[in-house]
Amino acid sequence: MKYILNVPFSRKDSAKDLGARWDPVIKKWFYEGEELPSGLEIWYPDTEGMRHRIQSFSSFAKKEKEAADPDTDPYASYLTVSMLNQRIAGEYSGNPLFRQILVKGEVTNYSGHKRNYYFSIKDAYAELSCVLWEATASSMLKFELQNGQSVAIRGMLEYYEQRGVSQLVVREIENIGEGLQKLALMKLRARLEAEGMFDPAHKKPLPKHARSIGIVTSDKGQAFRDICKIAKKRCPSIQLVLYPVNVQGDLAAKTTVAGIRALDAYGVDVIIVGRGGGSDEDLMAYNDERIVRAIYAAKTPIISAVGHAGNHSFTDDAADFFAATPSEAAETAAADTAAVIMQVESLSRELQANMSRILLDRQHRVSRLSDALGSALQQNIDARRQQLMLSLGSLHANHPAERLRQRREKLNLVLERLTGSMNQAFDLRKRHFEVALAGLHGLSPTSKLVNGFGYISIAGKPLIRVSDAQPGEELSVRMHDGEITSLITGIHTEDT
């Protein structure tokens, strides 16, 4: 059995000595075995463990106070930060109400899945930090977590002593629908899209060299100062026309619509609608249907520059051009005069260089053609001369006298090869005959008698063993040059 333990950071060494181990996935201490050791019961979250933990903490605090000397330390009765955090953590882990929490709210501050899921849930008045460990999510998270979702959570509230913060550890999470605000925005977007308010085909091109820029933003915000600074730097002669509006709150949408209409009627070349960065709630006015319709109806091209990178609104989708920041909007709307002048000068220099290069290229081309023509004529003459030499050589090779000479040489060569082959065959056969003759002589019985050997027989039968002869018998010995007849007078055998 695996026991999950709520071990304070300051007591981790004691827990480790008693056999507890750290789980890096769920970031909890645990003990694995049939029965939990008595020393670890104070950190096991049951009623009995809670009682022991409170008693243990009280004893620990009492010892800390007794160790302090009130005579030398006037603040000896004060708790240290770690002692206070330990007491709070003890209350969290020991209180059954905090170990089984059911809560619902809207997901916010979720920045994406990085192994574990960190986010908050909120209602109209408060927020609560949450964590969903990867090991838990892999088995029970059945949907893609997103900001704005309305969720129901079962979890356990924990207090982290080191940082002094609480966090809801999610054990189960269910999607009970999108947040009301997000759902309303989704419905509005769908309706505006159906009406073609975001259709790219309706978007107007921006002028390349605008002479005047209308600005719909707050006259006190950084966005206006950034637009003015960059636009004037890029094009000192450009005219900037500001229509000051509220960029947040109840009047933001109404004043922005009025500004778009006024500057569209005034006749500027391009209009920038924007503000600085902020939260989704701060930028909510730029999701207003009235602003979208005002942008769609305007005849002047409009650049949306609401917020900073990461922010997005309906105004961005409806505008003819989207800029991530007000500074980028100013760079897009105002042509860089210095860059244009440099471009004209560069084009002039490039034109002159191209003309010089073309003229020089034509001169080189005429020279190359002249050289190529002379080279081609010489190659043609050389080719004809070579062809003539080949023809003369072919005529000489095919002359009857030359062909007769070649045939005579070939016949003589064949005769020489034939005579050589016959002589070689005769010599080979002669050597084979001599070898066979020598071998035949070696196999003749008489050839062995020349060296002092004789053929011994009795009554015409060969004598093989001494025991086959008897004294008094007549013995014949055949030599290579005759035969000897003798009488056996005695027999001597050798012991074997």
Sequence and secondary structure as in RCSB ss.txt:
>XXXX:A:sequence
MKYILNVPFSRKDSAKDLGARWDPVIKKWFYEGEELPSGLEIWYPDTEGMRHRIQSFSSFAKKEKEAADPDTDPY
ASYLTVSMLNQRIAGEYSGNPLFRQILVKGEVTNYSGHKRNYYFSIKDAYAELSCVLWEATASSMLKFELQNGQS
VAIRGMLEYYEQRGVSQLVVREIENIGEGLQKLALMKLRARLEAEGMFDPAHKKPLPKHARSIGIVTSDKGQAFR
DICKIAKKRCPSIQLVLYPVNVQGDLAAKTTVAGIRALDAYGVDVIIVGRGGGSDEDLMAYNDERIVRAIYAAKT
PIISAVGHAGNHSFTDDAADFFAATPSEAAETAAADTAAVIMQVESLSRELQANMSRILLDRQHRVSRLSDALGS
ALQQNIDARRQQLMLSLGSLHANHPAERLRQRREKLNLVLERLTGSMNQAFDLRKRHFEVALAGLHGLSPTSKLV
NGFGYISIAGKPLIRVSDAQPGEELSVRMHDGEITSLITGIHTEDT
>XXXX:A:secstr
 EEEE   GGGHHHHHHTT EEETTTTEEEEESSS  GGGGGGS SHHHHHHHHHHHHHHHHHHHHHS TTT TT
TTS  HHHHHHHHHHHHHH HHHHSEEEEEEEES    SSSEEEEEE SS EEEEEE HHHHHHH  S   TTEE
EEEEEEEEEETTTTEEEEEEEEEEEEEE HHHHHHHHHHHHHHHTTTT GGG     SS SEEEEEE TTSHHHH
HHHHHHHHH TT EEEEEE   SSTTHHHHHHHHHHHHHHHT SEEEEEE    TTTTGGGG HHHHHHHHH SS
 EEEEESSTT   HHHHHSSEE SSHHHHHHHHS  HHHHHHHHHHHHHHHHHHHHHHHHHHHHHHHHHHHHHHH
HHHHHHHHHHHHHHHHHHHHHHT HHHHHHHHHHHHHHHHHHHHHHHHHHHHHHHHHHHHHHHHHHHH HHHHHT
TT  EEEETTEE   GGG  TT EEEEEETTEEEEEE         
